[in-house]
């Protein structure tokens, strides 16, 4: 809200009604929010809020005055959730201003207050997918220059997941990369400049944050250690944060404290389900930057609008529970990096994969398990009704069966899980003892608490039942007394209980009836007896409602006392589900156990791309052609240079190698005959072309930036995938850069590298670089064109077949014919001379390349009879060649 708007509203408030003065006060307190003000059965919005919301939600815009100077619009309070979720998904924030008094019980203006602020990172989105997380992120920066430390905290309020990390040595790039990988829905940061970077502005560092729709500035003093760190200690009731791994990580603790401050400021409740904070290091897992996550399509399609069937998550998602789906997604983004952990998972998966009966018994035991974490989150945020609590009970009822199924297995990880899962039987018993089996949607509807829980409640219910019976008796008696057969006893919220008589029978109404209301076709009356019963029934119903709310609140309190137990059980169930999913896939698709070790080897035999293979099976388009890879960072070959035509399968081959590494280090079996993996510390990919025109970054600039990140941070234990590097610039510039990059990867870094290219000149490097091997994607030439065999074999490709691919794409035949003519001219005219410089110059490679024009000049010089030329003839020849060059 602008200063001009604030001034205008202040002027309006001076002469406003009491209700509008309440609205103006709320708007002044929450200027960046849309204020939903509860007035009767509607949430109303005014002024600029009304104009904006009416446009976004397609609502009718009205006004409070005839001059229409006070625009307003509204939505029914019982249907507000739909409208709120749409606004939140668009990145808006909403302040909920509720009536704090019952309008029936006060003669003055109803008091209204903002009870909660909804933001994209704090609201519970019922449309959120089971596998998705809804992260609110907070960044804190301490120090400057080389000593600068960036802290990051992440909270998913729907599940209670709370973790933090930090990046030292001016780690802005690493911070932005982590945000790009996690993709929070809302980001908190200190107002103004943080470490010299304005996160809300147009700086280059902020470019990586474009995907975060909502960025919220918080006062700078919130991001100080003196304020933020005590908030974290107080929330978790600890004297030190060392036990959470935050000892010596002040920036991470400050980011976490600022996030908790925001929870308080937006009135999110006690957050009892946020019962732990975990510090994590990116180096403790296989690191995948945002670029690699996108290029490999691990969890989302590469291009928006594409089917999720292109993702590895979709291919591997055979989980039975929402918690398992989220753990699968998290594991794809953070595969393990320790041999011990990976081997423990593989052993458990292997045992389950080999026993169909026990495996299916385990998976069937999880059929009734709902989202334990999110149900607990709804209870903690006081948004769970009786049905959600009973759904929680049904989930808890499944846990003993899951534990029994786990205990049938014998490997170490299964035994550990079977012994550590808390079945929470006491909580299940507490809920089913309190809530009826088929509860109402809302607690206000009544009848949610079982009989026998509270004696007074049972008496009031009996009184209510007997009162209704008495009303039925009154109706029958009055019909006989008056002779009006259509007389009815009815009830509504405005008039209470009344006797309704049609106009045709009005003359038969006794004199002792008291008229309450006249309708078009009926009259409504009451009697002293009816008033007495009405008072008894309504008082009983009101008191019953109060008791039910009290009992439900106590049940909620007891459940939240066990929040830590429930969250830990949810984590164990997620791991059980994930291992069962891996075992199911291994048995169903014939995947094999990889051999994982501490070495520089990456070898797989007859491997298949898991995503492409499944899509081919589902579409019935054929069988995936398997291929093999052998890399060894220690003994060679360390670099595989892959040439061949477009559509031949080079990119698929590269992605297959990366995906199998990810799967193996997750603890999953892989689609291959055999796989041997020396642990990878990080996967780098440079596949495909993209740009960022809004920030002035061309396709080639993006390519070079990503390549620079690879060359500056890769190690000899990394896996590097480079596809068609250098194609975004002039041919010789691109070739030179690709050449130098291959040499750097081979000589300086030693990383396991798959380098796909159309620069056939690079294949000459195999003669100079001892640990580089040429591979080619094979094709078969026929009279009708080429056939892609999709097989990778040793040796360089002889040509790229680009014109044939263009023909398959449907280019006009005239264009294809002319392209072949031009290609022949260039193939005859163009030559390339590659020679080594003298040893004194360091044995560097020097490439001299001639265009077709310069080649013609060279040919004329070669044909000239130098001995037979006169000086004048020589000068004439030189002049002609010079004119040709200039022409």
Order of alpha helices (4+ residues) and beta strands (2+ residues): alpha-alpha-beta-beta-alpha-beta-beta-alpha-beta-beta-beta-beta-beta-alpha-beta-beta-alpha-alpha-beta-beta-alpha-alpha-alpha-alpha-alpha-alpha-alpha-alpha-alpha-alpha-beta-beta-beta-beta-alpha-alpha-beta-beta-alpha-beta-beta-alpha-beta-beta-alpha-beta-alpha-beta-beta-beta-alpha-alpha-beta-beta-alpha-alpha
